[in-house]
Amino acid sequence: MNFVETVEYRRFAEFCDACGRYKYIGLCYGLPGVGKTLSARRYSCWDYLEKIDRFAVSTVSNDALGSLSGAKTIFYTTRVVNTPRQISSDIDQLRSRLHALATEPLRREASEKLNEIGIRDEQHAEEIFVSHDWLSEPAPKLSPTYAEVSKSM
């Protein structure tokens, strides 16, 4: 679906940015059908985010994560019948999903780095086993170790 960024949408986005910057709670109201919900969904990138389950974040492509890297807004519409506890729980789940998306690139980078260190350590162990003189001196150690890197992450 195509979205035309109108002057009204740009005002809406500016309003949302100001609410975030100054820590305000904003309220948008108006006649039905003028685009409030559509603008909010667009601003929050919710058409993409709602399709991603927080437990399936690892299956999201790197390109999609890159395009969602600036997402910092959730979109939430309460049910007709609700309780404060239900609203709080729903918002916590949505925030958790957004947080998982935000931290996924870091998790992938850490995992890749640890895999590289693991391969390096295996190759080093094979070389040491074959070529090192075990009677003359202790085996040389590599730095940083897998444990040091995993603790720092």
DSSP file (Angstrom, degrees, kcal/mol; ACC not computed):
  #  RESIDUE AA STRUCTURE BP1 BP2  ACC     N-H-->O    O-->H-N    N-H-->O    O-->H-N    TCO  KAPPA ALPHA  PHI   PSI    X-CA   Y-CA   Z-CA
    1    1 A M              0   0    0      0, 0.0     2,-0.2     0, 0.0     0, 0.0   0.000 360.0 360.0 360.0 131.3    0.0    0.0    0.0
    2    2 A N        -     0   0    0      2,-0.0     2,-0.4     1,-0.0     0, 0.0  -0.551 360.0-156.8 -82.7 146.6    1.4    3.4   -1.0
    3    3 A F        -     0   0    0     -2,-0.2     2,-0.6    39,-0.0    -1,-0.0  -0.991   4.9-149.8-126.8 126.4    1.4    6.2    1.5
    4    4 A V        -     0   0    0     -2,-0.4     2,-1.3     1,-0.0     5,-0.1  -0.855  15.3-137.9 -97.1 120.1    1.5    9.9    0.6
    5    5 A E        -     0   0    0     -2,-0.6     2,-0.1     4,-0.1    -2,-0.0  -0.651  32.9-175.7 -80.5  98.6    3.4   12.0    3.1
    6    6 A T     >  -     0   0    0     -2,-1.3     4,-2.2     1,-0.1     5,-0.2  -0.265  42.8 -99.4 -86.2 174.5    1.1   15.0    3.2
    7    7 A V  H  > S+     0   0    0      1,-0.2     4,-2.1     2,-0.2     5,-0.2   0.884 125.5  54.7 -61.2 -38.9    1.6   18.3    5.1
    8    8 A E  H  > S+     0   0    0      2,-0.2     4,-2.3     1,-0.2    -1,-0.2   0.899 107.0  49.8 -63.8 -39.9   -0.7   16.9    7.8
    9    9 A Y  H  > S+     0   0    0      2,-0.2     4,-3.0     1,-0.2     5,-0.2   0.925 109.2  51.4 -65.0 -42.6    1.4   13.7    8.2
   10   10 A R  H  X S+     0   0    0     -4,-2.2     4,-2.2     1,-0.2    -1,-0.2   0.881 110.5  49.3 -62.4 -36.8    4.6   15.8    8.5
   11   11 A R  H  X S+     0   0    0     -4,-2.1     4,-2.5     2,-0.2    -1,-0.2   0.908 110.7  50.5 -65.6 -41.3    2.9   17.9   11.2
   12   12 A F  H  X S+     0   0    0     -4,-2.3     4,-2.6     2,-0.2    -2,-0.2   0.933 111.1  48.0 -60.8 -46.2    1.9   14.6   12.9
   13   13 A A  H  X S+     0   0    0     -4,-3.0     4,-2.6     1,-0.2    -1,-0.2   0.893 111.4  50.4 -63.4 -39.6    5.4   13.3   12.8
   14   14 A E  H  X S+     0   0    0     -4,-2.2     4,-2.3    -5,-0.2    -1,-0.2   0.899 110.1  50.7 -64.1 -40.1    6.8   16.6   14.1
   15   15 A F  H  X S+     0   0    0     -4,-2.5     4,-2.2     2,-0.2    -2,-0.2   0.918 111.4  47.7 -61.8 -44.8    4.2   16.4   17.0
   16   16 A C  H  X S+     0   0    0     -4,-2.6     4,-2.2     2,-0.2    -2,-0.2   0.908 110.8  51.0 -64.7 -42.3    5.3   12.9   17.8
   17   17 A D  H  X S+     0   0    0     -4,-2.6     4,-2.7     1,-0.2    -1,-0.2   0.908 110.3  49.8 -61.1 -41.6    9.0   13.9   17.7
   18   18 A A  H  X S+     0   0    0     -4,-2.3     4,-2.7     2,-0.2     6,-0.3   0.896 108.3  53.0 -65.1 -39.7    8.3   16.7   20.1
   19   19 A C  H  X>S+     0   0    0     -4,-2.2     5,-2.1     1,-0.2     4,-0.6   0.919 113.4  43.8 -60.8 -42.9    6.4   14.4   22.4
   20   20 A G  H  <5S+     0   0    0     -4,-2.2     3,-0.4     3,-0.2    -2,-0.2   0.908 114.6  49.0 -67.5 -42.0    9.4   12.1   22.5
   21   21 A R  H  <5S+     0   0    0     -4,-2.7    -2,-0.2     1,-0.2    -1,-0.2   0.910 121.7  32.7 -65.3 -43.7   12.0   14.9   22.9
   22   22 A Y  H  <5S-     0   0    0     -4,-2.7    -1,-0.2    -5,-0.2    -2,-0.2   0.332 108.3-117.7 -99.3   6.4   10.1   16.6   25.8
   23   23 A K  T  <5 +     0   0    0     -4,-0.6     2,-0.2    -3,-0.4    -3,-0.2   0.883  61.5 152.3  60.1  41.7    8.7   13.4   27.3
   24   24 A Y      < -     0   0    0     -5,-2.1     2,-0.6    -6,-0.3    -1,-0.2  -0.601  48.5-126.7 -94.9 159.7    5.1   14.5   26.8
   25   25 A I        -     0   0    0     -2,-0.2     2,-0.3     2,-0.0    -5,-0.0  -0.957  32.4-155.3-102.8 120.7    2.1   12.3   26.3
   26   26 A G        -     0   0    0     -2,-0.6     2,-0.5   -10,-0.1   -10,-0.0  -0.692   9.0-158.5-100.2 150.8    0.4   13.4   23.1
   27   27 A L        -     0   0    0     -2,-0.3     2,-0.5     2,-0.0    -2,-0.0  -0.986   3.8-166.0-129.4 121.5   -3.3   13.0   22.2
   28   28 A C        +     0   0    0     -2,-0.5     2,-0.3     2,-0.0    -2,-0.0  -0.913  18.0 164.1-106.8 131.4   -4.5   13.1   18.6
   29   29 A Y        +     0   0    0     -2,-0.5     2,-0.3     7,-0.0    -2,-0.0  -0.952   8.9 116.3-141.2 160.6   -8.1   13.5   18.0
   30   30 A G        -     0   0    0     -2,-0.3     3,-0.1     0, 0.0    -2,-0.0  -0.961  61.3 -33.9 164.0-176.2  -10.3   14.4   15.1
   31   31 A L  S >  S-     0   0    0     -2,-0.3     3,-1.1     1,-0.1     5,-0.3  -0.276  70.4 -95.0 -64.5 150.2  -13.0   13.2   12.7
   32   32 A P  T 3  S+     0   0    0      0, 0.0    -1,-0.1     0, 0.0    -3,-0.0  -0.382 105.4  25.7 -64.4 143.5  -13.0    9.6   11.7
   33   33 A G  T 3  S+     0   0    0     -3,-0.1    -2,-0.1    -2,-0.1     0, 0.0   0.516  81.5 112.4  87.5   5.3  -11.3    8.8    8.4
   34   34 A V  S <  S-     0   0    0     -3,-1.1    -3,-0.0    -4,-0.0    -1,-0.0   0.594  93.5 -96.9 -88.8  -9.1   -8.8   11.7    8.3
   35   35 A G  S  > S+     0   0    0      3,-0.0     4,-2.4     4,-0.0     5,-0.2   0.654  78.1 134.2 110.7  18.6   -5.8    9.4    8.8
   36   36 A K  H  > S+     0   0    0     -5,-0.3     4,-2.3     2,-0.2     5,-0.2   0.962  82.1  39.6 -63.3 -51.8   -4.9    9.5   12.4
   37   37 A T  H  > S+     0   0    0      2,-0.2     4,-2.6     1,-0.2     5,-0.2   0.915 116.4  50.8 -65.8 -43.5   -4.4    5.7   12.7
   38   38 A L  H  > S+     0   0    0      1,-0.2     4,-2.2     2,-0.2    -1,-0.2   0.902 111.5  48.6 -61.4 -41.8   -2.7    5.4    9.3
   39   39 A S  H  X S+     0   0    0     -4,-2.4     4,-2.8     2,-0.2    -1,-0.2   0.904 111.6  49.4 -65.0 -41.4   -0.3    8.2   10.2
   40   40 A A  H  X S+     0   0    0     -4,-2.3     4,-2.0     2,-0.2     6,-0.3   0.906 111.3  49.0 -65.9 -41.0    0.5    6.6   13.6
   41   41 A R  H  <>S+     0   0    0     -4,-2.6     5,-2.1     2,-0.2     6,-0.5   0.902 113.9  46.9 -64.2 -40.2    1.1    3.2   12.0
   42   42 A R  H ><5S+     0   0    0     -4,-2.2     3,-1.2    -5,-0.2    -2,-0.2   0.933 110.8  51.0 -66.9 -46.4    3.4    4.8    9.4
   43   43 A Y  H 3<5S+     0   0    0     -4,-2.8    -1,-0.2     1,-0.3    -2,-0.2   0.878 115.4  42.2 -59.8 -39.1    5.3    6.8   12.0
   44   44 A S  T 3<5S-     0   0    0     -4,-2.0    -1,-0.3    -5,-0.2    29,-0.2   0.440 104.3-127.0 -89.2   0.7    5.9    3.8   14.1
   45   45 A C  T X>5 +     0   0    0     -3,-1.2     4,-2.1    -4,-0.4     3,-1.2   0.810  57.0 153.1  58.0  30.3    6.7    1.5   11.1
   46   46 A W  H 3>< +     0   0    0     -5,-2.1     4,-2.7     1,-0.3     5,-0.2   0.759  54.5  69.0 -69.6 -25.8    4.1   -0.8   12.6
   47   47 A D  H 34 S+     0   0    0     -6,-0.5    -1,-0.3     1,-0.2     4,-0.2   0.838 112.7  33.8 -60.9 -29.9    3.1   -2.5    9.4
   48   48 A Y  H X4 S+     0   0    0     -3,-1.2     3,-0.8     2,-0.1     4,-0.4   0.870 118.8  50.8 -86.7 -44.1    6.5   -4.1    9.4
   49   49 A L  H >< S+     0   0    0     -4,-2.1     3,-1.3     1,-0.2    -2,-0.2   0.835 101.2  59.9 -68.1 -34.2    7.0   -4.5   13.2
   50   50 A E  T 3< S+     0   0    0     -4,-2.7    -1,-0.2     1,-0.3    -3,-0.1   0.748  99.6  58.9 -69.4 -19.9    3.6   -6.2   13.9
   51   51 A K  T <  S+     0   0    0     -3,-0.8     2,-0.6    -5,-0.2    -1,-0.3   0.634  90.5  85.1 -80.0 -13.4    4.6   -9.1   11.6
   52   52 A I  S <  S-     0   0    0     -3,-1.3     2,-0.3    -4,-0.4     5,-0.1  -0.804  70.8-147.4 -97.5 118.8    7.7   -9.9   13.6
   53   53 A D    >   -     0   0    0     -2,-0.6     3,-1.6     1,-0.1    -2,-0.1  -0.626  19.2-127.9 -78.2 140.5    7.2  -12.1   16.6
   54   54 A R  G >  S+     0   0    0     -2,-0.3     3,-0.6     1,-0.3    -1,-0.1   0.747 110.6  53.1 -65.6 -20.7    9.6  -11.3   19.4
   55   55 A F  G 3  S+     0   0    0      1,-0.2    -1,-0.3     2,-0.1     3,-0.2   0.585 108.0  51.4 -86.7  -9.8   10.7  -14.9   19.6
   56   56 A A  G X  S+     0   0    0     -3,-1.6     3,-1.5     1,-0.1     4,-0.3   0.060  70.4 114.1-112.2  23.2   11.4  -15.0   15.9
   57   57 A V  G X   +     0   0    0     -3,-0.6     3,-1.6     1,-0.3    -1,-0.1   0.838  69.6  64.6 -63.0 -32.4   13.6  -11.9   15.8
   58   58 A S  G 3  S+     0   0    0      1,-0.3    -1,-0.3    -3,-0.2    -2,-0.1   0.680  96.0  58.6 -66.8 -15.7   16.6  -14.0   14.8
   59   59 A T  G <  S+     0   0    0     -3,-1.5    -1,-0.3     2,-0.1     2,-0.2   0.519  80.3 107.5 -90.3  -5.1   14.9  -14.9   11.5
   60   60 A V  S <  S-     0   0    0     -3,-1.6    -3,-0.0    -4,-0.3    -8,-0.0  -0.533  76.4-113.7 -74.5 136.3   14.7  -11.3   10.4
   61   61 A S     >  -     0   0    0     -2,-0.2     4,-2.2     1,-0.1     5,-0.2  -0.248  18.3-117.1 -68.7 158.0   17.1  -10.5    7.6
   62   62 A N  H  > S+     0   0    0      1,-0.2     4,-2.3     2,-0.2     5,-0.1   0.860 115.6  55.1 -63.2 -35.6   19.9   -8.0    8.1
   63   63 A D  H  > S+     0   0    0      2,-0.2     4,-2.1     1,-0.2    -1,-0.2   0.925 108.6  47.3 -63.5 -44.1   18.4   -5.7    5.5
   64   64 A A  H  > S+     0   0    0      1,-0.2     4,-1.3     2,-0.2    -2,-0.2   0.899 111.7  50.7 -64.9 -40.2   15.1   -5.6    7.4
   65   65 A L  H  < S+     0   0    0     -4,-2.2     4,-0.3     1,-0.2    -1,-0.2   0.895 108.9  52.7 -63.5 -38.5   16.9   -5.0   10.7
   66   66 A G  H >< S+     0   0    0     -4,-2.3     3,-0.9     1,-0.2     4,-0.2   0.895 109.0  48.2 -63.3 -40.2   18.8   -2.1    9.1
   67   67 A S  H 3< S+     0   0    0     -4,-2.1     3,-0.3     1,-0.2    -1,-0.2   0.743 115.8  44.6 -73.3 -21.5   15.7   -0.5    7.9
   68   68 A L  T >< S+     0   0    0     -4,-1.3     3,-1.8    -5,-0.2    -1,-0.2   0.329  81.5 105.6-100.0   6.2   14.1   -0.8   11.3
   69   69 A S  T <  S+     0   0    0     -3,-0.9    -1,-0.2    -4,-0.3    -2,-0.1   0.797  80.0  48.1 -61.6 -29.5   17.1    0.3   13.2
   70   70 A G  T 3  S+     0   0    0     -3,-0.3    -1,-0.3    -4,-0.2     2,-0.2   0.444  79.7 125.0 -90.2   1.7   15.6    3.7   14.0
   71   71 A A    <   +     0   0    0     -3,-1.8   -27,-0.1     1,-0.2    -3,-0.1  -0.434  16.9 150.0 -66.8 125.5   12.3    2.4   15.2
   72   72 A K        +     0   0    0     -2,-0.2     2,-0.4     1,-0.0    -1,-0.2   0.191  46.5  82.1-139.0  14.2   11.6    3.7   18.7
   73   73 A T        -     0   0    0    -29,-0.2     2,-0.3   -30,-0.1    -1,-0.0  -0.971  56.8-154.2-129.1 136.6    7.8    3.9   18.8
   74   74 A I        -     0   0    0     -2,-0.4     2,-0.5    -3,-0.0   -29,-0.1  -0.756  12.0-140.0-103.3 158.1    5.1    1.3   19.4
   75   75 A F        +     0   0    0     -2,-0.3     2,-0.4   -31,-0.1   -34,-0.0  -0.977  27.6 171.4-116.9 125.0    1.6    1.4   18.1
   76   76 A Y        -     0   0    0     -2,-0.5     2,-0.5     2,-0.0    -2,-0.0  -0.988  17.2-174.3-141.4 128.6   -1.1    0.3   20.5
   77   77 A T        -     0   0    0     -2,-0.4    -2,-0.0     0, 0.0     2,-0.0  -0.989  28.0-129.4-119.0 124.3   -4.9    0.4   20.3
   78   78 A T        -     0   0    0     -2,-0.5     2,-0.1     1,-0.1     4,-0.1  -0.311  21.8-112.0 -71.1 155.0   -6.8   -0.7   23.4
   79   79 A R        -     0   0    0      2,-0.1    -1,-0.1     1,-0.1     3,-0.1  -0.398  28.9-111.3 -75.7 163.1   -9.6   -3.2   23.2
   80   80 A V  S    S+     0   0    0      1,-0.2     2,-0.6    -2,-0.1    -1,-0.1   0.924 111.5  41.5 -63.3 -43.9  -13.1   -2.0   24.0
   81   81 A V  S    S+     0   0    0      2,-0.0     2,-0.3    -3,-0.0    -1,-0.2  -0.928  86.0 135.7-106.5 119.5  -13.1   -4.0   27.2
   82   82 A N        -     0   0    0     -2,-0.6     3,-0.0    -3,-0.1    -4,-0.0  -0.937  41.3-136.7-152.5 172.1   -9.8   -3.9   29.1
   83   83 A T     >  -     0   0    0     -2,-0.3     4,-2.3     1,-0.1     5,-0.2  -0.911  34.0-111.4-128.4 159.5   -8.2   -3.4   32.4
   84   84 A P  H  > S+     0   0    0      0, 0.0     4,-2.6     0, 0.0     5,-0.2   0.885 120.2  54.6 -57.7 -36.6   -5.2   -1.4   33.4
   85   85 A R  H  > S+     0   0    0      2,-0.2     4,-2.5     1,-0.2     5,-0.2   0.903 108.0  48.5 -63.6 -41.0   -3.3   -4.6   34.0
   86   86 A Q  H  > S+     0   0    0      2,-0.2     4,-2.7     1,-0.2     5,-0.2   0.915 111.9  48.7 -66.0 -43.2   -4.1   -5.8   30.4
   87   87 A I  H  X S+     0   0    0     -4,-2.3     4,-2.5     2,-0.2     5,-0.2   0.936 112.7  48.3 -61.5 -46.2   -3.0   -2.5   28.9
   88   88 A S  H  X S+     0   0    0     -4,-2.6     4,-2.4    -5,-0.2    -2,-0.2   0.915 112.8  48.3 -60.2 -44.3    0.2   -2.6   30.9
   89   89 A S  H  X S+     0   0    0     -4,-2.5     4,-2.2     2,-0.2    -2,-0.2   0.914 111.8  49.2 -63.9 -43.7    0.9   -6.2   29.9
   90   90 A D  H  X S+     0   0    0     -4,-2.7     4,-2.1     2,-0.2    -2,-0.2   0.920 112.6  47.1 -62.0 -44.5    0.2   -5.5   26.2
   91   91 A I  H  X S+     0   0    0     -4,-2.5     4,-2.6     1,-0.2     5,-0.2   0.897 109.9  53.5 -66.7 -39.5    2.5   -2.5   26.1
   92   92 A D  H  X S+     0   0    0     -4,-2.4     4,-2.2    -5,-0.2    -1,-0.2   0.908 109.0  49.5 -60.5 -41.6    5.3   -4.4   27.9
   93   93 A Q  H  X S+     0   0    0     -4,-2.2     4,-2.0     2,-0.2    -2,-0.2   0.910 111.9  47.6 -63.9 -42.4    5.1   -7.1   25.3
   94   94 A L  H  X S+     0   0    0     -4,-2.1     4,-2.2     2,-0.2    -2,-0.2   0.900 112.1  49.4 -66.7 -39.9    5.3   -4.6   22.5
   95   95 A R  H  X S+     0   0    0     -4,-2.6     4,-2.6     1,-0.2    -1,-0.2   0.881 108.8  53.9 -65.3 -37.0    8.2   -2.8   24.1
   96   96 A S  H  X S+     0   0    0     -4,-2.2     4,-2.4    -5,-0.2    -2,-0.2   0.901 108.2  49.5 -63.2 -40.5    9.9   -6.2   24.5
   97   97 A R  H  X S+     0   0    0     -4,-2.0     4,-2.0     2,-0.2    -2,-0.2   0.922 112.0  47.7 -64.1 -43.9    9.5   -6.9   20.8
   98   98 A L  H  X S+     0   0    0     -4,-2.2     4,-2.0     1,-0.2    -2,-0.2   0.892 111.9  50.3 -65.1 -39.4   10.9   -3.5   19.9
   99   99 A H  H  X S+     0   0    0     -4,-2.6     4,-2.2     2,-0.2    -2,-0.2   0.904 108.1  52.8 -65.0 -41.4   13.9   -4.0   22.3
  100  100 A A  H  X S+     0   0    0     -4,-2.4     4,-1.1     1,-0.2    -1,-0.2   0.894 110.2  48.4 -61.6 -39.2   14.6   -7.4   20.8
  101  101 A L  H  < S+     0   0    0     -4,-2.0    -1,-0.2     1,-0.2    -2,-0.2   0.883 111.2  50.5 -66.9 -37.9   14.7   -5.8   17.4
  102  102 A A  H  < S+     0   0    0     -4,-2.0     4,-0.3     1,-0.2    -2,-0.2   0.858 116.2  40.0 -69.7 -34.7   17.0   -3.0   18.6
  103  103 A T  H  X S+     0   0    0     -4,-2.2     4,-2.2     1,-0.2    -1,-0.2   0.570  92.3  87.8 -92.3  -9.1   19.5   -5.4   20.2
  104  104 A E  H  X S+     0   0    0     -4,-1.1     4,-2.7     1,-0.2     5,-0.2   0.895  84.9  53.3 -60.2 -43.1   19.5   -8.1   17.5
  105  105 A P  H  > S+     0   0    0      0, 0.0     4,-2.2     0, 0.0    -1,-0.2   0.905 111.0  47.9 -59.7 -37.9   22.2   -6.5   15.4
  106  106 A L  H  > S+     0   0    0     -4,-0.3     4,-2.5     2,-0.2    -2,-0.2   0.901 111.1  50.6 -66.6 -40.2   24.5   -6.4   18.5
  107  107 A R  H  X S+     0   0    0     -4,-2.2     4,-2.5     1,-0.2    -1,-0.2   0.912 111.4  48.3 -63.5 -41.7   23.7  -10.0   19.3
  108  108 A R  H  X S+     0   0    0     -4,-2.7     4,-2.4     2,-0.2    -2,-0.2   0.900 111.2  50.0 -65.0 -40.9   24.5  -11.1   15.8
  109  109 A E  H  X S+     0   0    0     -4,-2.2     4,-2.3    -5,-0.2    -2,-0.2   0.917 112.4  47.4 -63.5 -43.4   27.8   -9.2   15.8
  110  110 A A  H  X S+     0   0    0     -4,-2.5     4,-2.5     1,-0.2    -2,-0.2   0.909 111.8  50.4 -64.4 -42.2   28.8  -10.7   19.2
  111  111 A S  H  X S+     0   0    0     -4,-2.5     4,-2.2     1,-0.2    -2,-0.2   0.904 110.8  49.1 -63.0 -41.4   27.8  -14.2   17.9
  112  112 A E  H  X S+     0   0    0     -4,-2.4     4,-2.2     2,-0.2    -1,-0.2   0.913 111.6  49.0 -64.0 -43.0   29.9  -13.8   14.8
  113  113 A K  H  X S+     0   0    0     -4,-2.3     4,-2.2     1,-0.2    -2,-0.2   0.909 111.3  49.3 -64.0 -42.1   32.9  -12.5   16.7
  114  114 A L  H  X S+     0   0    0     -4,-2.5     4,-2.4     1,-0.2    -1,-0.2   0.879 109.2  52.7 -65.9 -36.8   32.7  -15.5   19.2
  115  115 A N  H  X S+     0   0    0     -4,-2.2     4,-2.3     2,-0.2    -1,-0.2   0.911 108.9  50.2 -63.1 -41.8   32.4  -17.9   16.2
  116  116 A E  H  X S+     0   0    0     -4,-2.2     4,-2.5     1,-0.2    -2,-0.2   0.911 111.8  47.4 -62.2 -42.9   35.6  -16.4   14.7
  117  117 A I  H  X S+     0   0    0     -4,-2.2     4,-2.7     2,-0.2    -1,-0.2   0.891 110.1  53.3 -66.7 -38.7   37.4  -16.7   18.0
  118  118 A G  H  X S+     0   0    0     -4,-2.4     4,-2.1     2,-0.2    -2,-0.2   0.918 111.0  45.6 -61.6 -43.3   36.2  -20.3   18.4
  119  119 A I  H  X S+     0   0    0     -4,-2.3     4,-2.4     2,-0.2     5,-0.2   0.919 112.7  51.3 -64.7 -43.6   37.5  -21.2   14.9
  120  120 A R  H  X S+     0   0    0     -4,-2.5     4,-2.4     1,-0.2    -2,-0.2   0.914 110.4  49.1 -59.0 -43.5   40.8  -19.4   15.7
  121  121 A D  H  X S+     0   0    0     -4,-2.7     4,-2.5     2,-0.2    -1,-0.2   0.888 109.9  50.9 -65.7 -39.4   41.2  -21.4   19.0
  122  122 A E  H  X S+     0   0    0     -4,-2.1     4,-2.1     2,-0.2    -1,-0.2   0.925 112.1  46.7 -63.3 -44.3   40.5  -24.7   17.3
  123  123 A Q  H  X S+     0   0    0     -4,-2.4     4,-2.3     1,-0.2    -2,-0.2   0.900 112.6  50.5 -64.0 -40.6   43.1  -24.0   14.6
  124  124 A H  H  X S+     0   0    0     -4,-2.4     4,-2.8    -5,-0.2     5,-0.2   0.909 109.2  51.0 -63.7 -42.8   45.6  -22.9   17.3
  125  125 A A  H  X S+     0   0    0     -4,-2.5     4,-2.3     1,-0.2    -1,-0.2   0.899 110.5  49.0 -63.0 -40.4   45.0  -26.1   19.3
  126  126 A E  H  X S+     0   0    0     -4,-2.1     4,-1.5     2,-0.2    -2,-0.2   0.916 113.3  46.9 -64.1 -43.4   45.6  -28.3   16.2
  127  127 A E  H  X S+     0   0    0     -4,-2.3     4,-3.0     1,-0.2     5,-0.4   0.930 113.6  47.7 -64.1 -45.8   48.8  -26.4   15.4
  128  128 A I  H  X S+     0   0    0     -4,-2.8     4,-1.8     1,-0.2    -2,-0.2   0.897 108.1  55.7 -62.7 -41.5   50.1  -26.6   19.0
  129  129 A F  H  < S+     0   0    0     -4,-2.3    -1,-0.2    -5,-0.2    -2,-0.2   0.869 118.8  32.5 -60.5 -37.2   49.2  -30.3   19.3
  130  130 A V  H  < S+     0   0    0     -4,-1.5    -2,-0.2    -3,-0.2    -1,-0.2   0.893 130.4  27.1 -88.0 -42.8   51.4  -31.1   16.3
  131  131 A S  H  < S+     0   0    0     -4,-3.0     2,-0.2    -5,-0.2    -3,-0.2   0.601  91.1 101.2-104.5 -12.5   54.2  -28.6   16.3
  132  132 A H     <  -     0   0    0     -4,-1.8     2,-1.1    -5,-0.4     3,-0.1  -0.522  67.5-130.2 -83.2 141.2   54.8  -27.5   19.9
  133  133 A D    >>  -     0   0    0     -2,-0.2     4,-1.2     1,-0.2     3,-0.7  -0.774  23.8-170.8 -86.6 100.3   57.6  -28.9   22.0
  134  134 A W  T 34 S+     0   0    0     -2,-1.1    -1,-0.2     1,-0.2     5,-0.1   0.679  77.4  54.9 -70.5 -19.7   55.7  -29.9   25.1
  135  135 A L  T 34 S+     0   0    0      1,-0.1    -1,-0.2    -3,-0.1    -2,-0.0   0.737 106.3  49.0 -87.1 -22.5   58.7  -30.7   27.3
  136  136 A S  T <4 S-     0   0    0     -3,-0.7    -2,-0.2     1,-0.2    -1,-0.1   0.858 120.0  -9.7 -89.3 -36.1   60.5  -27.4   26.9
  137  137 A E  S  < S-     0   0    0     -4,-1.2    -1,-0.2     3,-0.0     2,-0.0  -0.983  75.4 -85.2-157.6 162.0   57.9  -24.8   27.6
  138  138 A P        -     0   0    0      0, 0.0    -5,-0.1     0, 0.0     3,-0.1  -0.334  58.7 -88.7 -70.0 158.2   54.1  -24.3   28.2
  139  139 A A        -     0   0    0      1,-0.1     2,-0.1    -5,-0.1    -5,-0.0  -0.412  47.2-107.0 -66.8 139.0   51.9  -23.9   25.2
  140  140 A P        -     0   0    0      0, 0.0     2,-0.3     0, 0.0    -1,-0.1  -0.380  33.6-135.2 -66.8 145.8   51.4  -20.2   24.1
  141  141 A K        -     0   0    0     -3,-0.1     2,-0.3    -2,-0.1     4,-0.0  -0.788   9.0-130.7-105.4 147.1   48.1  -18.7   24.8
  142  142 A L        -     0   0    0     -2,-0.3   -21,-0.0     2,-0.0     3,-0.0  -0.648  27.5-115.8 -92.1 150.7   46.0  -16.6   22.5
  143  143 A S  S    S+     0   0    0     -2,-0.3     2,-0.1     1,-0.2     3,-0.0  -1.000  89.5  31.5-136.8 137.7   44.5  -13.3   23.5
  144  144 A P  S    S-     0   0    0      0, 0.0    -1,-0.2     0, 0.0     2,-0.1   0.588  86.5-147.9 -77.0 153.0   41.7  -12.4   23.8
  145  145 A T     >  -     0   0    0     -2,-0.1     4,-2.2     1,-0.1     5,-0.2  -0.417  24.4-109.9 -83.4 163.7   40.3  -15.7   24.9
  146  146 A Y  H  > S+     0   0    0      1,-0.2     4,-2.5     2,-0.2     5,-0.2   0.902 120.1  51.4 -57.6 -42.8   36.8  -16.9   24.1
  147  147 A A  H  > S+     0   0    0      2,-0.2     4,-2.1     1,-0.2    -1,-0.2   0.898 108.2  51.1 -64.4 -41.6   35.8  -16.4   27.8
  148  148 A E  H  > S+     0   0    0      1,-0.2     4,-1.7     2,-0.2    -1,-0.2   0.921 113.4  44.8 -62.6 -43.6   37.2  -12.9   27.9
  149  149 A V  H  X S+     0   0    0     -4,-2.2     4,-0.9     1,-0.2    -2,-0.2   0.920 112.7  49.8 -68.1 -43.0   35.2  -11.8   24.8
  150  150 A S  H  < S+     0   0    0     -4,-2.5     3,-0.3     1,-0.2    -1,-0.2   0.859 110.6  50.9 -67.2 -33.6   32.0  -13.5   25.9
  151  151 A K  H  < S+     0   0    0     -4,-2.1    -1,-0.2     1,-0.2    -2,-0.2   0.873 107.3  53.3 -68.5 -36.1   32.2  -11.9   29.3
  152  152 A S  H  <        0   0    0     -4,-1.7    -1,-0.2     1,-0.3    -2,-0.2   0.682 360.0 360.0 -73.7 -16.0   32.7   -8.4   27.8
  153  153 A M     <        0   0    0     -4,-0.9    -1,-0.3    -3,-0.3    -2,-0.2   0.427 360.0 360.0 -95.2 360.0   29.6   -8.8   25.7
